[in-house]
Amino acid sequence: MTQTLKIILGSALITAAALKAIPALAEIAPAPVNVSIVHTSDLNLSSDAGRRQLDVRLANAAREVCGIASDSDLAGKKQVRACRNDVLAKARAEAQPPVLVAAAH
């Protein structure tokens, strides 16, 4: 009887160790990245109209990159707004042509 219990206990410990090791062995996939390229070659960025059009394009690209959240999801709305603000700030700081990049939310 004690030999049987030792075998059962040993098997249980080996199984538990194997199950605990599985997540550590799993390969972690990188988070998907959303990218939007804003074309500026047709804009005169030295004019107010050209800069306004660039801002419109950047805002549209930020919406595309960051996505939307349901009106009932207040936390999601806040995350999307923060993502758009971050993406726009980065894009405006970038050299030409602006490229918008954000992690998926």
TORZAPA-929601 format. One record per residue: x, y, z of N, C-alpha, C in turn. Coordinates in pm, whole numbers, padded with zeros to 5 digits, always signed. Each point is the difference from the previous one (the first is absolute). Example, Ala and Ser with C-alpha at 12.3 -4.5 7.8 and 13.67 -1.06 7.14 Angstrom:
BEGIN
+01319-00569+00780-00089+00119+00000+00090+00120+00000
-00035+00105-00072+00082+00119+00006-00077+00109+00073
# end
This chain:
BEGIN
+00082-00119+00000-00082+00119+00000+00086+00125+00000
+00106+00004+00082+00084+00118+00006+00075+00021-00131
+00037-00110-00066+00066+00011-00130-00094+00064-00101
-00127-00034+00003-00100+00056-00091-00017+00150+00027
-00004+00039+00127-00013+00142+00035+00122+00079-00046
+00119-00060+00013+00121+00067-00046-00004+00021-00152
-00046-00098-00071-00010+00012-00146-00102+00107-00037
-00114+00000+00066-00104+00099-00028+00050+00140+00033
+00064+00015+00116+00052+00129+00040+00109+00048-00095
+00089-00090-00039+00106+00034-00095-00058+00044-00133
-00100-00073-00047-00065+00035-00127-00068+00136+00010
-00064+00026+00112-00069+00128+00018+00100+00114+00002
+00114-00018+00067+00102+00104+00005+00061+00026-00138
+00027-00105-00074+00056+00015-00135-00101+00070-00091
-00126-00038+00010-00104+00064-00081-00015+00147+00037
+00001+00031+00128-00012+00140+00044+00118+00082-00049
+00120-00055+00007+00118+00072-00047-00007+00024-00150
-00046-00100-00074-00012+00015-00146-00104+00105-00035
-00113-00001+00070-00104+00099-00028+00045+00141+00036
+00078+00012+00105+00050+00132+00040+00104+00051-00098
+00075-00088-00063+00106+00040-00093-00055+00038-00138
-00117-00046-00036-00054+00026-00134-00009+00149-00031
-00055+00086+00086-00003+00143-00034+00139+00060-00016
+00096-00046+00077+00136+00053-00011+00063-00038-00134
-00039-00111-00054+00054-00045-00127-00073+00060-00120
-00117+00053+00022-00077+00056-00110+00069+00125-00053
-00001+00014-00130+00061+00117-00063-00095+00118+00010
+00052+00111+00044-00083+00120+00014-00002+00073-00133
-00120+00018-00054-00015+00069-00128+00005+00150+00023
+00066+00073-00090+00003+00145+00016-00138+00060-00021
-00026+00110+00068-00128+00068-00014-00013+00054-00141
-00118-00009-00059-00017+00054-00135+00018+00151+00001
+00054+00052-00108+00025+00143-00013-00081+00052-00117
-00072+00108+00022-00075+00065-00106+00083+00114-00054
+00004+00012-00132+00079+00104-00065-00085+00069-00104
+00016+00131-00011-00066+00076-00105+00101+00100-00054
+00017+00004-00131+00093+00093-00063-00081+00117-00054
+00044+00120+00036-00068+00122-00044+00084+00060-00112
-00058+00008-00118+00070+00058-00115-00008+00152+00005
+00114+00062-00024+00007+00147+00008+00055+00062-00129
+00033-00082-00098+00065+00052-00120-00087+00100-00076
-00132-00011+00015-00089+00092-00072-00036+00124+00082
+00059+00014+00119-00032+00112+00088+00111+00104+00000
-00038+00125+00006+00095+00110+00018+00003+00030+00150
+00095-00059+00070+00004+00013+00145+00050+00136+00048
+00039+00085-00093+00038+00135+00040-00121+00093+00005
-00117-00050-00044-00122+00080+00005-00090-00046+00114
-00085+00090+00048-00096-00036+00106-00096-00108-00048
-00046+00012-00125-00094-00099-00054+00064-00139-00007
+00125-00006-00040+00070-00128-00007+00018-00063+00137
+00034+00083+00098+00017-00052+00137-00133-00044+00060
-00108+00072-00031-00134-00041+00047-00038-00134-00063
+00027-00016-00129-00032-00126-00067+00083-00114+00059
+00126+00027+00034+00083-00101+00064-00059-00039+00135
-00046+00097+00078-00063-00031+00129-00123-00087-00018
-00080+00026-00103-00118-00082-00028+00043-00143-00031
+00103-00013-00085+00049-00134-00036+00057-00072+00121
+00073+00072+00084+00056-00062+00120-00111-00046+00095
-00103+00082+00017-00112-00038+00087-00071-00123-00054
-00021-00006-00133-00064-00117-00060+00086-00125+00017
+00131+00015-00018+00090-00114+00017+00002-00046+00145
-00004+00094+00095-00002-00037+00142-00127-00079+00032
-00114+00040-00059-00124-00076+00021+00015-00142-00056
+00064-00011-00116+00021-00130-00063+00091-00087+00086
+00107+00058+00051+00098-00076+00078-00055-00042+00135
-00069+00092+00068-00044-00026+00137-00136-00068+00009
-00076+00004-00106-00131-00064+00001-00103+00081+00076
-00110-00066+00031-00111+00065+00070-00042-00088+00117
-00074+00058+00089-00055-00075+00113-00150+00028+00006
-00072-00094+00051-00144+00013+00016-00033+00117+00091
-00112+00066-00026-00043+00111+00086-00024-00046+00143
-00030-00127+00019-00025-00052+00135+00129-00041+00072
+00112+00002-00071+00129-00041+00057+00082+00125+00033
-00021+00056+00119+00067+00124+00037+00151-00017+00013
+00044-00111+00054+00144-00025+00012+00062-00014-00138
-00070-00069-00089+00048-00016-00137+00008+00134-00072
-00100+00084+00020-00001+00134-00059+00121+00079+00048
+00030-00011+00129+00113+00072+00057+00132-00051-00060
+00012-00132-00017+00120-00058-00060+00017+00046-00145
-00109+00001-00075+00006+00043-00140+00041+00146-00007
-00056+00084+00084+00034+00143+00001+00148+00020+00034
+00049-00074+00099+00141+00009+00038+00089-00048-00114
-00041-00107-00066+00076-00053-00113+00008+00105-00111
-00113+00061-00034-00002+00100-00107+00088+00119+00036
-00009+00047+00124+00084+00114+00041+00148-00035-00009
+00036-00121+00044+00139-00044-00005+00048-00014-00144
-00082-00062-00084+00037-00020-00140+00015+00133-00072
-00092+00092+00023+00009+00132-00065+00124+00075+00046
+00030-00005+00128+00120+00068+00051+00126-00057-00064
+00007-00133-00010+00117-00063-00062+00008+00034-00148
-00112-00003-00070-00001+00027-00144+00042+00143-00029
-00046+00092+00080+00035+00141-00022+00147+00025+00028
+00060-00082+00086+00142+00016+00032+00090-00069-00102
-00056-00091-00079+00079-00076-00098+00038+00086-00119
+00106-00040-00066+00040+00063-00126-00093-00045-00111
+00008+00059-00116-00087-00032-00113+00042-00134-00058
-00088-00082-00052-00144+00004+00017-00038-00057+00135
-00103+00053+00062-00041-00051+00131-00050-00144-00010
+00038-00081+00094-00047-00138+00008-00059-00018+00138
-00123-00049+00007-00066-00021+00128+00011-00146+00038
+00046-00025+00121+00015-00137+00048-00055-00006+00142
-00078-00103+00028-00051-00021+00136-00021-00148+00023
+00014-00044+00130-00033-00133+00037-00147-00014+00003
-00047-00123-00037-00142-00024+00002-00052+00004+00139
-00116+00058+00006-00061+00014+00133-00117-00090+00009
# end
